[in-house]
């Protein structure tokens, strides 16, 4: 689905911070066919934009801080990132990066929710966000893993106004009748040292073939291809640099 305008509160951008940009570009090019363009501005410090054909689907950058892990970061659209930052702190979150401008591309903040999961809010300038979602190679879903699901629901509904649909096994987040993400209770399923996190899922034409290809390219398959009741077939992977992400079969938009 092509995005003509970003929707306030919805995922609008996904970005990989990696210790080895060259290797990461090669891996994702082979897996998703991503084309890369390095921003020529020296102030951009090698920031790379990722494309499927001519459709912008995300960004890639080297690590900025000592000890920073290789990881995917998800940004949610904001019409006023300073106001969003205020709601984040009022709701019990913490700012990692206070609102700041990014080369005219937009204004952003990086934050941590009350459970510890990191996310960003993005107020577009010249960079609106992703051009397309839920098509092969593009962002299709976002998922929060947390040990405090009730606190997370209270936090994100206050900050972004999300709707919440709670099922027996899974909670989904949405806006205006369309769900874009979900939440998983980490409970006893994860070692204590694993912190809460947000993870992107990318749409693919064939989950089994993509998971097999990712493994051949050096990724770790942490959840083999699985059919989800009332949901798409999916798998969860960790790329050769350690960044977790999921894949799911692209499905038609209703």
C-alpha positions, 0 to 999 in steps of 0.5 A, a space after each residue: 500500500 502506498 502512503 500518500 500522507 503519514 498518519 499521526 501516531 502510526 509507524 512512519 519510518 524504520 531505521 537500522 543502526 549497525 556496527 557494520 553498515 557495509 555488511 548490513 547493506 549486503 545482507 538486506 540487499 540479498 534478502 529483500 532486494 533493497 537498493 541503497 543510496 548514501 546521502 551525499 551531505 557530509 553532515 549526514 555521516 554516511 546515512 543511507 536510504 533504503 529503497 524497493 525500486 523507487 519506493 523509500 522503505 527505511 534508513 541505515 546508519 552506523 552506531 553513534 554511541 559506545 556500547 550501542 547495540 545493532 538494532 532496528 528502531 521504529 518511528 511513529 509519526 507526530 505533527 508536533 514532536 515537542 508536544 509528543 515529547 511532553 506527553 511521553 514524560 508526563 506518561 512515565 516515559 523518558 527521553 533519550 534524545 530530546 527533540 532536535 532537528 535533523 538536517 531539514 529532514 524533520 524533527 525527532 525525539 528518541 524515547 524509552 517507554 516505562 517498561 524500557 522499550 526504545 522508540 522514536 517520534 518523527 515530525 516530517 520535514 523533507 523526509 515524510 517517511 516510508 513511501 509504501 507499507 505491506 508490500 514485499 520488502 517494506 514494513 508491514 507490522 510492528 511489535 512490542 515485547 514488554 514485561 508490563 503490558 498494562 503499563 504499556 497500553 496506558 502509556 501508548 494510548 495516552 501518548 499516541 491515542 492508539 486503539 487497543 484490541 485485546 485477544 486471548 493470546 495477543 494485543 493489537 494496536 491501531 488507529 481509525 479501525 486499522 491495526 498496524 502493530 501488536 504487543 507480546 507479554 514477555 512474561 517467562 518466555 525470555 531470559 531476564 537479561 533481555 530488555 523490552 523492545 520494539 521489532 519491525 516485521 517486513 512483508 515478503 512474498 514467501 516466508 519459508 523461502 525468505 527465512 531459508 535465504 536469510 539463514 544461508 546469508 548468515 542470519 539466525 532463525 529464532 522463530 521458524 516459519 509459523 502460521 498464526 491463528 487468524 493472522 499471516 504466516 511469519 518468522 522471526 530472525 536475527 541478522 548477522 550483526 544481531 538485529 532482530 526483525 520479523 517477516 510475514 507474508 504480504 496480505 491484501 489491504 482491506 
